């Protein structure tokens, strides 16, 4: 029985090597590194109007209590006091300066890391804006390849969380007419999130930015339709 199970395991083992027929095709693991919203997003005006209407409607039929019971200022003990709470501003200094290198901006939105430099999945050696990525080589899985790509940029994965083992999307990039000898690229996207920090030391690039989904689409106009469907924010 043990022998048959071993044979079955070998027959159904996961393939980690590219077949010879696909030698001209490169597989790239990209990371959508995401900082979740820090504050609750503002309520949509339509939703706010409905909530206001619902509150006023309930007030018409609520139970009436004596004024003595509702007068909290008179019922408060002598030794008690009330602390005035002042919420932190939603607009930070990074927002005012439009500092896209700071994670302390757009607190009610999701931010994503983009790098500027030579990309692993780019057909040319010219610097371009791209996500943290790496060409799949000898890693055990594509997820491991994605982890290596992000680790090479931020240096440590202790403040990150990879969401699942499977990619969240993929796209195929075919060579242009002027680059027929170049290989095609299959780019698989993995999602990772920022955990318990608001600052990273970004390396292995000429420049970097933390941008919202709308800003990402401005950096990649040709892939805007694909990214708009893949990124949910």
C-alpha positions as a Python dict, from the first residue, in 0.01 Angstrom:
ca = {
    (1, 'X'): (0, 0, 0),
    (2, 'X'): (285, 235, 84),
    (3, 'X'): (445, 161, -249),
    (4, 'X'): (130, 248, -444),
    (5, 'X'): (86, 574, -251),
    (6, 'X'): (442, 672, -336),
    (7, 'X'): (379, 604, -702),
    (8, 'X'): (60, 811, -692),
    (9, 'X'): (240, 1101, -526),
    (10, 'X'): (508, 1100, -794),
    (11, 'X'): (246, 1088, -1066),
    (12, 'X'): (59, 1388, -922),
    (13, 'X'): (357, 1591, -809),
    (14, 'X'): (354, 1965, -874),
    (15, 'X'): (567, 2076, -1167),
    (16, 'X'): (826, 2339, -1078),
    (17, 'X'): (1027, 2332, -1399),
    (18, 'X'): (929, 2487, -1728),
    (19, 'X'): (890, 2241, -2018),
    (20, 'X'): (1138, 2259, -2302),
    (21, 'X'): (867, 2373, -2544),
    (22, 'X'): (813, 2687, -2336),
    (23, 'X'): (1180, 2783, -2320),
    (24, 'X'): (1110, 3101, -2519),
    (25, 'X'): (846, 3208, -2267),
    (26, 'X'): (937, 3365, -1932),
    (27, 'X'): (720, 3347, -1623),
    (28, 'X'): (729, 3650, -1391),
    (29, 'X'): (594, 3676, -1036),
    (30, 'X'): (477, 4029, -952),
    (31, 'X'): (367, 4156, -612),
    (32, 'X'): (82, 4397, -553),
    (33, 'X'): (210, 4533, -221),
    (34, 'X'): (-83, 4699, -49),
    (35, 'X'): (-135, 4925, 250),
    (36, 'X'): (-492, 4899, 376),
    (37, 'X'): (-693, 5210, 472),
    (38, 'X'): (-596, 5354, 811),
    (39, 'X'): (-919, 5548, 872),
    (40, 'X'): (-1278, 5478, 776),
    (41, 'X'): (-1357, 5624, 433),
    (42, 'X'): (-1600, 5913, 421),
    (43, 'X'): (-1964, 5819, 382),
    (44, 'X'): (-2111, 5870, 39),
    (45, 'X'): (-2347, 6173, 38),
    (46, 'X'): (-2639, 5956, -74),
    (47, 'X'): (-2578, 5709, 209),
    (48, 'X'): (-2541, 5995, 458),
    (49, 'X'): (-2872, 6149, 345),
    (50, 'X'): (-3048, 5814, 387),
    (51, 'X'): (-2904, 5764, 737),
    (52, 'X'): (-3013, 6116, 834),
    (53, 'X'): (-3364, 6048, 707),
    (54, 'X'): (-3378, 5714, 892),
    (55, 'X'): (-3269, 5881, 1217),
    (56, 'X'): (-3533, 6150, 1193),
    (57, 'X'): (-3797, 5893, 1108),
    (58, 'X'): (-3712, 5682, 1414),
    (59, 'X'): (-3716, 5992, 1635),
    (60, 'X'): (-4085, 6040, 1560),
    (61, 'X'): (-4179, 5704, 1711),
    (62, 'X'): (-3915, 5656, 1979),
    (63, 'X'): (-4014, 5608, 2340),
    (64, 'X'): (-4024, 5929, 2545),
    (65, 'X'): (-3830, 5935, 2872),
    (66, 'X'): (-3849, 6192, 3152),
    (67, 'X'): (-3612, 6485, 3120),
    (68, 'X'): (-3458, 6400, 3457),
    (69, 'X'): (-3345, 6065, 3323),
    (70, 'X'): (-3192, 6212, 3009),
    (71, 'X'): (-3018, 6505, 3179),
    (72, 'X'): (-2673, 6352, 3214),
    (73, 'X'): (-2509, 6672, 3334),
    (74, 'X'): (-2719, 6678, 3653),
    (75, 'X'): (-2686, 6306, 3720),
    (76, 'X'): (-2308, 6306, 3688),
    (77, 'X'): (-2122, 6264, 4017),
    (78, 'X'): (-1900, 6533, 4164),
    (79, 'X'): (-1577, 6340, 4109),
    (80, 'X'): (-1648, 6259, 3745),
    (81, 'X'): (-1528, 6462, 3451),
    (82, 'X'): (-1563, 6452, 3077),
    (83, 'X'): (-1261, 6447, 2849),
    (84, 'X'): (-1297, 6629, 2520),
    (85, 'X'): (-1191, 6405, 2231),
    (86, 'X'): (-1029, 6570, 1930),
    (87, 'X'): (-985, 6330, 1637),
    (88, 'X'): (-665, 6334, 1436),
    (89, 'X'): (-693, 6516, 1101),
    (90, 'X'): (-775, 6309, 796),
    (91, 'X'): (-553, 6530, 580),
    (92, 'X'): (-185, 6481, 671),
    (93, 'X'): (127, 6679, 587),
    (94, 'X'): (209, 6417, 323),
    (95, 'X'): (-128, 6486, 160),
    (96, 'X'): (-64, 6860, 156),
    (97, 'X'): (281, 6812, 2),
    (98, 'X'): (165, 6530, -227),
    (99, 'X'): (451, 6321, -93),
    (100, 'X'): (407, 5990, -274),
    (101, 'X'): (706, 5838, -97),
    (102, 'X'): (516, 5845, 234),
    (103, 'X'): (269, 5591, 364),
    (104, 'X'): (109, 5868, 571),
    (105, 'X'): (-109, 5988, 285),
    (106, 'X'): (-454, 5898, 151),
    (107, 'X'): (-536, 5739, 487),
    (108, 'X'): (-885, 5640, 375),
    (109, 'X'): (-759, 5469, 57),
    (110, 'X'): (-547, 5167, -27),
    (111, 'X'): (-191, 5243, -138),
    (112, 'X'): (26, 5030, -366),
    (113, 'X'): (403, 5023, -416),
    (114, 'X'): (546, 5103, -759),
    (115, 'X'): (917, 5095, -849),
    (116, 'X'): (1106, 5280, -1119),
    (117, 'X'): (1401, 5102, -1277),
    (118, 'X'): (1488, 4799, -1485),
    (119, 'X'): (1203, 4550, -1462),
    (120, 'X'): (1252, 4174, -1476),
    (121, 'X'): (957, 4130, -1706),
    (122, 'X'): (1031, 4421, -1939),
    (123, 'X'): (1141, 4342, -2297),
    (124, 'X'): (1400, 4624, -2293),
    (125, 'X'): (1665, 4740, -2046),
    (126, 'X'): (1517, 5088, -2017),
    (127, 'X'): (1392, 5190, -1672),
    (128, 'X'): (1014, 5176, -1639),
    (129, 'X'): (754, 5188, -1365),
    (130, 'X'): (666, 4840, -1245),
    (131, 'X'): (558, 4633, -947),
    (132, 'X'): (812, 4436, -740),
    (133, 'X'): (877, 4132, -957),
    (134, 'X'): (1115, 3852, -1044),
    (135, 'X'): (1154, 3603, -1326),
    (136, 'X'): (1067, 3252, -1210),
    (137, 'X'): (1377, 3032, -1210),
    (138, 'X'): (1441, 2757, -954),
    (139, 'X'): (1203, 2857, -675),
    (140, 'X'): (984, 2587, -527),
    (141, 'X'): (664, 2771, -619),
    (142, 'X'): (556, 3097, -783),
    (143, 'X'): (454, 3223, -438),
    (144, 'X'): (816, 3174, -319),
    (145, 'X'): (934, 3362, -626),
    (146, 'X'): (700, 3651, -538),
    (147, 'X'): (829, 3654, -180),
    (148, 'X'): (1187, 3673, -307),
    (149, 'X'): (1093, 3962, -536),
    (150, 'X'): (942, 4165, -249),
    (151, 'X'): (1220, 4072, -6),
    (152, 'X'): (1485, 4199, -248),
    (153, 'X'): (1313, 4538, -245),
    (154, 'X'): (1223, 4595, 122),
    (155, 'X'): (1485, 4366, 278),
    (156, 'X'): (1259, 4195, 532),
    (157, 'X'): (917, 4030, 517),
    (158, 'X'): (838, 4052, 889),
    (159, 'X'): (592, 4338, 826),
    (160, 'X'): (416, 4177, 533),
    (161, 'X'): (135, 3929, 483),
    (162, 'X'): (83, 3738, 158),
    (163, 'X'): (-285, 3682, 88),
    (164, 'X'): (-320, 3319, -21),
    (165, 'X'): (-90, 3094, -221),
    (166, 'X'): (-251, 3145, -561),
    (167, 'X'): (-205, 3448, -786),
    (168, 'X'): (-486, 3703, -802),
    (169, 'X'): (-449, 3750, -1177),
    (170, 'X'): (-217, 3712, -1473),
    (171, 'X'): (-145, 3874, -1806),
    (172, 'X'): (54, 3776, -2115),
    (173, 'X'): (290, 4023, -2283),
    (174, 'X'): (380, 3937, -2641),
    (175, 'X'): (691, 4082, -2812),
    (176, 'X'): (632, 4368, -3054),
    (177, 'X'): (716, 4360, -3424),
    (178, 'X'): (1052, 4522, -3353),
    (179, 'X'): (1134, 4263, -3083),
    (180, 'X'): (1037, 3934, -3248),
    (181, 'X'): (1345, 3761, -3107),
    (182, 'X'): (1249, 3857, -2752),
    (183, 'X'): (1060, 3605, -2539),
    (184, 'X'): (699, 3649, -2437),
    (185, 'X'): (619, 3707, -2069),
    (186, 'X'): (351, 3560, -1847),
    (187, 'X'): (315, 3782, -1542),
    (188, 'X'): (137, 3641, -1236),
    (189, 'X'): (25, 3887, -965),
    (190, 'X'): (33, 3802, -594),
    (191, 'X'): (-114, 4023, -323),
    (192, 'X'): (79, 4116, -9),
    (193, 'X'): (-23, 4362, 261),
    (194, 'X'): (163, 4597, 495),
    (195, 'X'): (143, 4488, 859),
    (196, 'X'): (216, 4704, 1169),
    (197, 'X'): (445, 4965, 1016),
    (198, 'X'): (425, 5291, 824),
    (199, 'X'): (774, 5308, 677),
    (200, 'X'): (993, 5084, 460),
    (201, 'X'): (1346, 5123, 332),
    (202, 'X'): (1297, 5066, -39),
    (203, 'X'): (1599, 4951, -241),
    (204, 'X'): (1701, 4805, -578),
    (205, 'X'): (1533, 5082, -777),
    (206, 'X'): (1594, 5435, -899),
    (207, 'X'): (1271, 5568, -753),
    (208, 'X'): (950, 5450, -588),
    (209, 'X'): (600, 5577, -505),
    (210, 'X'): (302, 5473, -294),
    (211, 'X'): (-6, 5540, -505),
    (212, 'X'): (-381, 5480, -501),
    (213, 'X'): (-563, 5265, -754),
    (214, 'X'): (-664, 5569, -961),
    (215, 'X'): (-303, 5685, -970),
    (216, 'X'): (-183, 5337, -1074),
    (217, 'X'): (-401, 5355, -1384),
    (218, 'X'): (-222, 5677, -1482),
    (219, 'X'): (114, 5498, -1467),
    (220, 'X'): (-9, 5207, -1681),
    (221, 'X'): (-256, 5346, -1936),
    (222, 'X'): (-215, 5046, -2168),
    (223, 'X'): (-303, 4797, -1894),
    (224, 'X'): (-559, 5024, -1726),
    (225, 'X'): (-857, 4806, -1813),
    (226, 'X'): (-693, 4489, -1681),
    (227, 'X'): (-567, 4652, -1359),
    (228, 'X'): (-901, 4821, -1298),
    (229, 'X'): (-1071, 4479, -1295),
    (230, 'X'): (-801, 4302, -1095),
    (231, 'X'): (-754, 4562, -819),
    (232, 'X'): (-1056, 4596, -593),
    (233, 'X'): (-1051, 4906, -374),
}
